[in-house]
Amino acid sequence: MTQLRSHFRLVRKLQEALGESLCAALDDISVLEVMLNPNGRLFIERLGQPPAPAGELTAAAAEMLIGAVAHSLRSEVDASQPIVSGELPFGGHRFEGLLPPIVVKPAFTIRRHASRLIPLSDYVSANVMTEEQAEMLRSAVSARLNIIVSGGTGSGKTTLANAMIDEIARSTPADRLVLLEDTAELRCAAENGSSCIPATLSICLGS
């Protein structure tokens, strides 16, 4: 019970540091990423849209937030250790914060954890891809081709990879899927599925 109360206090402290608008953004299923640049300007990226301005955050508030995240991760962040990276204790969102001297002023990025699978049909309806492109990907899945999802930071690689995994689960429901990842971000809707990091590969495969 004491540990649970401590967790709730920690989450509340982080939510207060984030503020109402950023907490609301992290509750929005269309949001992919929240970014704070060193100049204090906030941007939010949503599915099918370019990053849009979302106000400003003072350097002091940003530093307090980064420090709170570091505390939640049982880590330290200061001028000698200016980078903190990990998973927030609520929502499963990925956080990376930077402090001077590697940046002029505090900056961070929050990669929102997908709360639902976004199927290829939603990409089409959001005009992110055409129906022909979606059908080409479905055909590649059916033909069991190797598929590489590549792109820059924040380009939506994980979201698209999840959509492809969903297509695999739909088209071959009897097959077993094993996901290998160093950070738990992928989602698998297959009944016979397993997710693991490379160090536990033999356990996942059941050998």
Contacts in CASP RR format, 6 or more apart in sequence:
PFRMAT RR
TARGET T0000
AUTHOR 0000-0000-0000
METHOD contacts of the structure
MODEL  1
MTQLRSHFRLVRKLQEALGESLCAALDDISVLEVMLNPNGRLFIERLGQP
PAPAGELTAAAAEMLIGAVAHSLRSEVDASQPIVSGELPFGGHRFEGLLP
PIVVKPAFTIRRHASRLIPLSDYVSANVMTEEQAEMLRSAVSARLNIIVS
GGTGSGKTTLANAMIDEIARSTPADRLVLLEDTAELRCAAENGSSCIPAT
LSICLGS
7 89 0 8 1.000
10 71 0 8 1.000
10 72 0 8 1.000
10 89 0 8 1.000
11 89 0 8 1.000
11 90 0 8 1.000
13 68 0 8 1.000
14 65 0 8 1.000
14 68 0 8 1.000
14 69 0 8 1.000
14 72 0 8 1.000
14 88 0 8 1.000
14 89 0 8 1.000
14 90 0 8 1.000
15 23 0 8 1.000
15 90 0 8 1.000
17 61 0 8 1.000
17 64 0 8 1.000
17 65 0 8 1.000
17 68 0 8 1.000
18 26 0 8 1.000
18 65 0 8 1.000
21 54 0 8 1.000
21 55 0 8 1.000
22 34 0 8 1.000
22 42 0 8 1.000
22 110 0 8 1.000
25 31 0 8 1.000
25 34 0 8 1.000
25 44 0 8 1.000
25 54 0 8 1.000
25 112 0 8 1.000
26 34 0 8 1.000
26 91 0 8 1.000
26 93 0 8 1.000
26 110 0 8 1.000
26 112 0 8 1.000
28 46 0 8 1.000
29 115 0 8 1.000
29 116 0 8 1.000
30 46 0 8 1.000
30 47 0 8 1.000
31 44 0 8 1.000
31 45 0 8 1.000
31 46 0 8 1.000
31 112 0 8 1.000
32 45 0 8 1.000
32 46 0 8 1.000
32 47 0 8 1.000
32 111 0 8 1.000
32 112 0 8 1.000
32 154 0 8 1.000
32 156 0 8 1.000
32 159 0 8 1.000
33 44 0 8 1.000
33 45 0 8 1.000
33 51 0 8 1.000
33 109 0 8 1.000
33 110 0 8 1.000
33 111 0 8 1.000
33 112 0 8 1.000
33 154 0 8 1.000
34 42 0 8 1.000
34 43 0 8 1.000
34 44 0 8 1.000
34 45 0 8 1.000
34 54 0 8 1.000
34 109 0 8 1.000
34 110 0 8 1.000
34 112 0 8 1.000
35 42 0 8 1.000
35 43 0 8 1.000
35 44 0 8 1.000
35 45 0 8 1.000
35 51 0 8 1.000
35 108 0 8 1.000
35 109 0 8 1.000
35 110 0 8 1.000
36 42 0 8 1.000
36 43 0 8 1.000
36 57 0 8 1.000
36 62 0 8 1.000
36 106 0 8 1.000
36 107 0 8 1.000
36 108 0 8 1.000
36 109 0 8 1.000
37 43 0 8 1.000
37 107 0 8 1.000
38 103 0 8 1.000
38 104 0 8 1.000
38 105 0 8 1.000
38 106 0 8 1.000
38 107 0 8 1.000
39 104 0 8 1.000
39 105 0 8 1.000
40 56 0 8 1.000
40 57 0 8 1.000
40 58 0 8 1.000
40 59 0 8 1.000
40 62 0 8 1.000
40 105 0 8 1.000
40 107 0 8 1.000
41 53 0 8 1.000
41 55 0 8 1.000
41 56 0 8 1.000
42 53 0 8 1.000
42 54 0 8 1.000
42 55 0 8 1.000
42 56 0 8 1.000
42 57 0 8 1.000
43 51 0 8 1.000
43 52 0 8 1.000
43 53 0 8 1.000
43 54 0 8 1.000
44 51 0 8 1.000
44 52 0 8 1.000
44 54 0 8 1.000
45 51 0 8 1.000
45 52 0 8 1.000
45 154 0 8 1.000
46 52 0 8 1.000
47 118 0 8 1.000
47 122 0 8 1.000
47 126 0 8 1.000
47 128 0 8 1.000
47 159 0 8 1.000
48 126 0 8 1.000
48 127 0 8 1.000
48 128 0 8 1.000
57 65 0 8 1.000
59 105 0 8 1.000
59 106 0 8 1.000
62 105 0 8 1.000
62 106 0 8 1.000
62 107 0 8 1.000
62 108 0 8 1.000
63 99 0 8 1.000
63 106 0 8 1.000
65 108 0 8 1.000
66 77 0 8 1.000
66 84 0 8 1.000
66 97 0 8 1.000
66 98 0 8 1.000
66 99 0 8 1.000
66 106 0 8 1.000
66 108 0 8 1.000
67 77 0 8 1.000
67 84 0 8 1.000
69 84 0 8 1.000
69 86 0 8 1.000
69 88 0 8 1.000
69 95 0 8 1.000
69 97 0 8 1.000
69 108 0 8 1.000
70 76 0 8 1.000
70 77 0 8 1.000
70 84 0 8 1.000
72 88 0 8 1.000
72 89 0 8 1.000
73 84 0 8 1.000
73 86 0 8 1.000
73 87 0 8 1.000
75 81 0 8 1.000
75 84 0 8 1.000
77 83 0 8 1.000
77 84 0 8 1.000
77 97 0 8 1.000
77 99 0 8 1.000
78 99 0 8 1.000
79 99 0 8 1.000
79 100 0 8 1.000
79 101 0 8 1.000
82 98 0 8 1.000
82 99 0 8 1.000
82 100 0 8 1.000
82 101 0 8 1.000
82 102 0 8 1.000
82 103 0 8 1.000
83 96 0 8 1.000
83 97 0 8 1.000
83 98 0 8 1.000
83 99 0 8 1.000
83 102 0 8 1.000
84 95 0 8 1.000
84 96 0 8 1.000
84 97 0 8 1.000
85 94 0 8 1.000
85 95 0 8 1.000
85 96 0 8 1.000
85 97 0 8 1.000
86 94 0 8 1.000
86 95 0 8 1.000
86 96 0 8 1.000
87 93 0 8 1.000
87 94 0 8 1.000
87 95 0 8 1.000
87 183 0 8 1.000
87 184 0 8 1.000
88 94 0 8 1.000
88 95 0 8 1.000
88 110 0 8 1.000
91 113 0 8 1.000
92 113 0 8 1.000
93 110 0 8 1.000
93 111 0 8 1.000
93 112 0 8 1.000
93 113 0 8 1.000
94 110 0 8 1.000
94 111 0 8 1.000
94 113 0 8 1.000
94 183 0 8 1.000
94 185 0 8 1.000
95 108 0 8 1.000
95 109 0 8 1.000
95 110 0 8 1.000
95 111 0 8 1.000
96 108 0 8 1.000
96 109 0 8 1.000
97 106 0 8 1.000
97 107 0 8 1.000
97 108 0 8 1.000
97 109 0 8 1.000
98 106 0 8 1.000
98 107 0 8 1.000
98 108 0 8 1.000
99 106 0 8 1.000
100 106 0 8 1.000
111 154 0 8 1.000
111 158 0 8 1.000
111 185 0 8 1.000
113 185 0 8 1.000
114 158 0 8 1.000
114 159 0 8 1.000
114 162 0 8 1.000
114 185 0 8 1.000
114 187 0 8 1.000
117 162 0 8 1.000
117 163 0 8 1.000
117 166 0 8 1.000
117 187 0 8 1.000
117 189 0 8 1.000
118 159 0 8 1.000
118 162 0 8 1.000
118 163 0 8 1.000
119 163 0 8 1.000
119 166 0 8 1.000
119 167 0 8 1.000
120 129 0 8 1.000
120 134 0 8 1.000
120 137 0 8 1.000
120 138 0 8 1.000
120 163 0 8 1.000
120 166 0 8 1.000
120 167 0 8 1.000
121 134 0 8 1.000
123 129 0 8 1.000
123 134 0 8 1.000
123 160 0 8 1.000
123 163 0 8 1.000
124 130 0 8 1.000
124 131 0 8 1.000
124 134 0 8 1.000
137 147 0 8 1.000
137 164 0 8 1.000
137 167 0 8 1.000
138 167 0 8 1.000
138 171 0 8 1.000
140 147 0 8 1.000
141 147 0 8 1.000
141 164 0 8 1.000
141 167 0 8 1.000
141 168 0 8 1.000
141 171 0 8 1.000
142 171 0 8 1.000
147 164 0 8 1.000
149 157 0 8 1.000
149 160 0 8 1.000
149 161 0 8 1.000
149 164 0 8 1.000
150 157 0 8 1.000
151 157 0 8 1.000
158 185 0 8 1.000
158 186 0 8 1.000
161 186 0 8 1.000
162 186 0 8 1.000
162 187 0 8 1.000
165 177 0 8 1.000
165 179 0 8 1.000
165 186 0 8 1.000
165 187 0 8 1.000
165 188 0 8 1.000
165 189 0 8 1.000
165 190 0 8 1.000
166 187 0 8 1.000
166 189 0 8 1.000
168 175 0 8 1.000
168 177 0 8 1.000
168 190 0 8 1.000
169 177 0 8 1.000
169 188 0 8 1.000
169 189 0 8 1.000
169 190 0 8 1.000
173 190 0 8 1.000
173 191 0 8 1.000
174 192 0 8 1.000
175 190 0 8 1.000
175 192 0 8 1.000
176 190 0 8 1.000
176 192 0 8 1.000
176 193 0 8 1.000
176 194 0 8 1.000
177 188 0 8 1.000
177 190 0 8 1.000
177 192 0 8 1.000
177 193 0 8 1.000
177 194 0 8 1.000
178 193 0 8 1.000
178 194 0 8 1.000
178 195 0 8 1.000
178 196 0 8 1.000
178 204 0 8 1.000
178 205 0 8 1.000
179 186 0 8 1.000
179 188 0 8 1.000
179 193 0 8 1.000
179 194 0 8 1.000
179 195 0 8 1.000
179 196 0 8 1.000
180 196 0 8 1.000
180 197 0 8 1.000
180 198 0 8 1.000
180 201 0 8 1.000
180 204 0 8 1.000
181 195 0 8 1.000
181 197 0 8 1.000
182 197 0 8 1.000
182 198 0 8 1.000
184 195 0 8 1.000
186 195 0 8 1.000
188 194 0 8 1.000
188 195 0 8 1.000
194 204 0 8 1.000
195 204 0 8 1.000
196 203 0 8 1.000
196 204 0 8 1.000
END
